[in-house]
Amino acid sequence: MLVHLWGPRKIISFLGCSVQLFIFLFLGTTECVLLTVMAFDRYVAVCQPLHYATIIHPRLCRQLAAVAWVMGLVQSAVQTPPTLRLPFCPHRQIDDFVCEVPSLIQLSCGDTTYNEIQLAVSSVIFLVMPLTLILISYGAVARAVLRINSAVAWRKALGTCSYHLIVVTLFYSLVIAVYLQPKNPYAQKRGKFFGLFYAVGTPLLNPLIYTLRNKEVKRALRRLLGKDRDSRKN
């Protein structure tokens, strides 16, 4: 995708489009499940801190990670073939930056009822349900935090959850804008922009957001900002 955005050649082979679609669905679905697993981890850390090591043990972590990757693989394997079997229009011009399900459905000149139903069902299962579970987890976290009178405990709870909340907000706002948009030209153009940011911006920002939890990175960032302020004063 980045090669096509950078260069003058905007053509992708059918095989390349198929691989891109499969990987896009695979990794996107896996991230949805992983964010839900991380919300459960935050819930246990804040609401059951004394039992955290007992509940979130290494074996459970491996099992949850495996479930996330398997669900992503199954979702991609189920949704990719019906999308690629659609009868595409002769011009075969994808009105998007990447081969994904909504843009390929729009490219079809045949009946897409089954594909639209499949997209709606998968969106509910892998977008709405995980987001609902995340909100339930953070609802319990919020209730637990509101019962805390210690400022130190408040800061610890905020430090535990804030970065994950930022990533969840960024990820789900973009994905919902792409996959749960109404069928009109304005929404499709807006979804195309959000889809580009979801495909490029989110993977670039996630490492930065999570790295800010590291104390050494925070100290280096403070030193950098302090030097910038000093140089401006001089």
C-alpha positions as CSV (number, residue, x, y, z in Angstrom):
1,M,0.0,0.0,0.0
2,L,2.8,2.4,0.9
3,V,4.6,1.6,-2.4
4,H,1.4,2.5,-4.3
5,L,0.9,5.7,-2.3
6,W,4.5,6.8,-2.9
7,G,4.9,6.0,-6.6
8,P,3.0,6.9,-9.7
9,R,1.9,3.2,-10.3
10,K,-1.5,2.6,-8.7
11,I,-2.0,-1.0,-9.8
12,I,-2.2,-4.1,-7.7
13,S,-2.6,-7.6,-8.9
14,F,-5.6,-9.8,-7.9
15,L,-3.2,-12.0,-5.9
16,G,-1.7,-9.0,-4.2
17,C,-5.1,-7.6,-3.4
18,S,-6.2,-11.0,-2.0
19,V,-3.1,-11.2,0.3
20,Q,-3.6,-7.6,1.4
21,L,-7.2,-8.3,2.3
22,F,-6.4,-11.5,4.2
23,I,-3.7,-9.9,6.2
24,F,-5.8,-6.7,6.8
25,L,-8.7,-8.8,8.2
26,F,-6.4,-11.1,10.1
27,L,-4.4,-8.5,12.0
28,G,-7.4,-6.2,12.5
29,T,-9.6,-8.9,14.1
30,T,-6.7,-10.1,16.2
31,E,-6.1,-6.5,17.5
32,C,-9.8,-6.2,18.4
33,V,-9.6,-9.4,20.6
34,L,-6.2,-8.4,22.1
35,L,-7.6,-5.0,23.2
36,T,-10.4,-6.8,24.9
37,V,-7.9,-9.2,26.6
38,M,-5.9,-6.1,27.7
39,A,-9.0,-4.5,29.2
40,F,-9.6,-7.7,31.2
41,D,-6.0,-7.5,32.4
42,R,-6.5,-3.8,33.6
43,Y,-9.8,-4.8,35.3
44,V,-8.0,-7.5,37.3
45,A,-5.0,-5.2,38.1
46,V,-7.3,-2.5,39.5
47,C,-10.2,-4.4,40.9
48,Q,-8.4,-7.6,42.1
49,P,-4.8,-6.5,42.7
50,L,-4.1,-9.0,45.5
51,H,-5.2,-11.9,43.2
52,Y,-3.6,-10.6,40.0
53,A,-0.7,-13.0,39.9
54,T,-3.1,-15.9,40.6
55,I,-5.6,-14.9,37.9
56,I,-3.3,-13.6,35.2
57,H,-0.8,-16.3,35.2
58,P,1.6,-17.1,32.2
59,R,-0.5,-20.1,31.1
60,L,-3.7,-18.0,30.8
61,C,-1.7,-15.2,29.0
62,R,-0.5,-17.7,26.4
63,Q,-4.1,-19.2,26.0
64,L,-5.6,-15.7,25.6
65,A,-3.0,-14.7,23.0
66,A,-3.6,-17.9,21.1
67,V,-7.3,-17.3,21.1
68,A,-6.8,-13.8,19.7
69,W,-4.6,-15.0,16.9
70,V,-6.9,-18.0,16.1
71,M,-10.0,-15.9,16.0
72,G,-8.3,-13.4,13.7
73,L,-7.2,-16.2,11.4
74,V,-10.7,-17.8,11.3
75,Q,-12.4,-14.5,10.7
76,S,-10.1,-13.7,7.8
77,A,-10.4,-17.2,6.3
78,V,-14.2,-17.1,6.5
79,Q,-14.7,-13.6,5.1
80,T,-11.9,-13.3,2.5
81,P,-13.1,-16.0,0.0
82,P,-16.7,-14.8,-0.4
83,T,-15.4,-11.3,-0.9
84,L,-12.9,-12.3,-3.6
85,R,-15.6,-14.4,-5.4
86,L,-17.8,-11.4,-6.1
87,P,-18.4,-10.4,-9.8
88,F,-16.3,-7.2,-10.0
89,C,-17.1,-4.4,-12.5
90,P,-15.0,-4.3,-15.7
91,H,-13.2,-1.1,-14.7
92,R,-11.9,-2.7,-11.5
93,Q,-11.0,0.6,-9.9
94,I,-11.0,0.3,-6.1
95,D,-12.1,3.6,-4.6
96,D,-9.9,3.2,-1.6
97,F,-6.2,3.1,-0.5
98,V,-6.2,-0.5,0.4
99,C,-8.1,-3.7,-0.5
100,E,-10.7,-4.2,2.2
101,V,-14.2,-5.6,2.4
102,P,-16.3,-2.4,2.1
103,S,-14.3,-1.1,-0.9
104,L,-14.5,-4.5,-2.7
105,I,-18.2,-4.8,-2.1
106,Q,-18.6,-1.4,-3.7
107,L,-16.6,-2.6,-6.7
108,S,-19.0,-5.5,-7.3
109,C,-21.6,-5.3,-10.1
110,G,-23.5,-8.3,-8.8
111,D,-25.7,-9.1,-5.8
112,T,-23.8,-8.3,-2.6
113,T,-26.6,-9.1,-0.1
114,Y,-24.8,-12.1,1.4
115,N,-21.5,-10.2,1.7
116,E,-23.2,-7.2,3.4
117,I,-24.9,-9.5,5.9
118,Q,-21.6,-11.2,6.5
119,L,-19.9,-7.9,7.0
120,A,-22.6,-6.7,9.4
121,V,-22.5,-9.9,11.5
122,S,-18.7,-9.9,11.7
123,S,-18.8,-6.2,12.7
124,V,-21.1,-7.0,15.6
125,I,-19.1,-10.0,16.7
126,F,-15.6,-8.5,16.4
127,L,-16.3,-4.7,16.9
128,V,-19.5,-4.1,18.9
129,M,-19.1,-7.1,21.3
130,P,-15.4,-6.5,22.1
131,L,-16.1,-2.8,22.6
132,T,-19.0,-3.6,24.9
133,L,-16.8,-5.9,27.0
134,I,-14.1,-3.2,27.2
135,L,-16.7,-0.6,28.3
136,I,-18.0,-3.0,30.9
137,S,-14.5,-3.7,32.2
138,Y,-13.7,0.0,32.5
139,G,-17.1,0.7,34.1
140,A,-16.0,-1.7,36.9
141,V,-12.6,-0.1,37.0
142,A,-14.2,3.4,37.3
143,R,-16.4,2.2,40.2
144,A,-13.4,0.7,42.0
145,V,-11.3,3.9,41.4
146,L,-14.1,6.2,42.7
147,R,-14.1,4.2,46.0
148,I,-10.3,5.0,46.4
149,N,-9.4,8.0,48.6
150,S,-5.7,7.8,48.1
151,A,-4.1,10.2,45.6
152,V,-1.3,7.7,45.0
153,A,-3.7,4.9,44.2
154,W,-5.6,7.2,41.8
155,R,-2.3,7.9,40.0
156,K,-1.4,4.2,39.8
157,A,-4.9,3.3,38.4
158,L,-4.7,6.1,35.9
159,G,-1.2,5.0,34.9
160,T,-2.4,1.4,34.5
161,C,-5.4,2.2,32.3
162,S,-4.7,5.6,30.5
163,Y,-2.5,4.3,27.6
164,H,-4.8,1.4,26.9
165,L,-7.8,3.7,26.8
166,I,-6.0,6.0,24.4
167,V,-5.3,3.1,22.0
168,V,-8.8,1.7,22.4
169,T,-10.3,5.2,21.6
170,L,-8.1,5.7,18.6
171,F,-8.5,2.2,17.2
172,Y,-12.3,1.8,17.6
173,S,-13.2,5.3,16.5
174,L,-11.4,4.7,13.2
175,V,-12.6,1.1,12.7
176,I,-16.3,2.1,13.4
177,A,-15.9,5.0,11.0
178,V,-14.7,2.6,8.3
179,Y,-16.9,-0.5,8.9
180,L,-20.1,0.9,10.4
181,Q,-20.7,3.9,8.1
182,P,-24.0,4.7,6.3
183,K,-24.2,4.1,2.6
184,N,-23.9,7.6,1.1
185,P,-21.1,9.3,-0.9
186,Y,-20.0,11.6,1.9
187,A,-19.7,8.8,4.4
188,Q,-17.7,6.7,1.9
189,K,-15.2,9.5,1.3
190,R,-14.8,10.1,5.0
191,G,-14.5,6.3,5.6
192,K,-11.7,6.2,3.0
193,F,-9.7,8.9,4.9
194,F,-10.3,7.1,8.2
195,G,-9.3,3.8,6.7
196,L,-6.0,5.3,5.5
197,F,-5.3,6.6,9.0
198,Y,-6.4,3.3,10.5
199,A,-4.0,1.4,8.3
200,V,-1.0,3.7,8.6
201,G,-1.4,6.1,11.5
202,T,-2.5,3.6,14.2
203,P,0.4,1.2,13.8
204,L,2.8,4.2,13.9
205,L,1.2,5.7,17.0
206,N,0.7,2.5,19.1
207,P,4.4,1.9,19.9
208,L,4.8,5.5,20.8
209,I,1.8,5.5,23.1
210,Y,2.8,2.3,24.9
211,T,6.5,3.3,25.1
212,L,5.5,6.4,27.1
213,R,4.7,4.0,30.0
214,N,8.5,3.3,30.3
215,K,10.0,5.5,33.0
216,E,13.3,5.9,31.2
217,V,11.5,7.2,28.1
218,K,9.5,9.6,30.2
219,R,12.7,11.0,31.7
220,A,14.3,11.3,28.3
221,L,11.2,13.1,27.0
222,R,11.2,15.5,30.0
223,R,14.9,16.2,29.4
224,L,14.3,16.8,25.7
225,L,11.4,19.2,26.4
226,G,13.4,20.9,29.1
227,K,16.3,21.5,26.7
228,D,13.9,22.9,24.1
229,R,12.5,25.3,26.7
230,D,15.9,26.4,27.8
231,S,17.1,27.0,24.2
232,R,14.0,29.1,23.5
233,K,14.7,31.2,26.6
234,N,18.3,31.7,25.5
